[in-house]
Amino acid sequence: MSIAEYESQFTELARYAPHMVDIDYKEAKKFEGGLNVEILDRINVLKLLKYVDKLNKSSMDSITNLLLSSFLCSILVVSTTAVNTISTTQSIKDGDTIVSIGGSFALGFFSPGSSKKRYIGIWYNKISNDSRTVVWVANRETPVTDSSGVLMVTQQGVLVLLNSTESIILSSNLTKPGKTPVAELLDSGNFVLRNADDDNPQNYLWQSFDHPTDTFLPGMKFGINYKTGLDMILRSWQSSDDPAQGDYTYSMDSHGFPQYFLRKDTVKVFRSGPWNGVRFSGMPTISSNPIYNFTFVLNQNETYFNYDLLNSSVVTRMLDNKEQITNMFWTDAQMIMDYAQFGDVITFDTTYKLNKKHKPFASFVGFNHHRETIIFGTALLYDETVESFVWLFQNFLEAMSGKAPKTLFTDQDAAMAKAIPIVMPDTSH
């Protein structure tokens, strides 16, 4: 019996005995045309083989049985491999995730803080922490109240989020019709809708970078597109348990010379000052540095500011849900592996203070066997107190499986010097 005939029999199985594949009839009917990865991912292979064996007792020999088993199992292996795209015949259900091709970002359902509500979001996939650092939320104002949510791509090229009654609770706008549309999570953190045979950014049908929530990611154009009318605005969360729009917004004012304003409701609490050709006049600390470079574009079609990381291991984000930044620490799998090999002697510095309130940016740095600088971790601190440094060093050691450096060079800050022996008593400082 040919594989095509087995596909036909599986279709009949999905249609008339849907309980055998753990889906309902309505869902099975969508895929009558043949095998589908989403269905196969739920198949009980033993039940299916037993069912086919019963139908074809007289004709199925051991070789054919082996062929079918190999065929099904090979597809099952493919279906469980991490993917970064979904097509019109696939979906993301609660509990599923897709991961960008480089592993930097993941997309799926999550519940923030102590909330039980479910949201579709994008988070850093490599950060070593107990809670997700979410950088984008699709349905921040329209959460799903249970685990029934499904994210799909329509044939027209529209992202839709369905609830338990299959009602559309969120959909992306359709700027132009799609042909064989797919949704892809890029390693920049951008979630894009595009045609399957066209990965040109100029031809994207839709992208999350045009609709940011509270985070300004590298590569994002933060400003105004005069042709499309898009005005990119960062909006804080209501609280750590609720990603709905909070009190703070950060956006460009294009009247006169373009500049950015941070507002609490309608009250301006900070302004960048206009661009002077080198930097924003109200942000003199912004300058060339080893962490990122930046660009400001002003023309008749668009005005925007963006930046790119010079070292992709450094994770950055902007705008907290309050008018202050709390202590945050980042590292990733590569940094951890580097530290395991080259972490005996490291330097720690907090000299980069690239914001108006001079919040210290900290980095753990070392050298590899090629004498190249490598980063083991970075942090943004609220202040340079003993408590902040103790918190940071504890989190650093936890990420590095408890391994403390043998020697640590610092700038001899008094609070830092007190924190080191508390957390790393055997480290030479």
ABEGO torsion letter per residue (X at the ends): XBAAAAAAAAAAAAAABAAAAGBBAAAAAAAAAEBBAAAAAABBAAAAAAAAAAAAAAABBAAAAAAAAAAAAAAAAAAABBBABBBAABBBBBGBBBBBAAGABBBEBBBBEABABBBBBBBBAABBBABBBBABBABAABBBABAABBBBBBAAGBBBBBBAAGBBABBBBBABBBBGBBBBBBAAGBBBBBBAABABAAABABBAAABBBABBBBGBBBEBBAAAGBBBBBBBBABAABABBBABBBBBBABEBBBBBBBBEABBABBAEBBAGABBAABAABBBBAABBBBBBBBAABBBBBBBBABAABBBBBEBABABBBBBBBBBAAAAAAAAAAAABBBBBAABBABAAGBBBBBBBBBBAAGBBBBAEBBBBABBBAAAAAAAAAAAAAAAGGBBBABBBBAGBAAAAAAAAAABAABBX
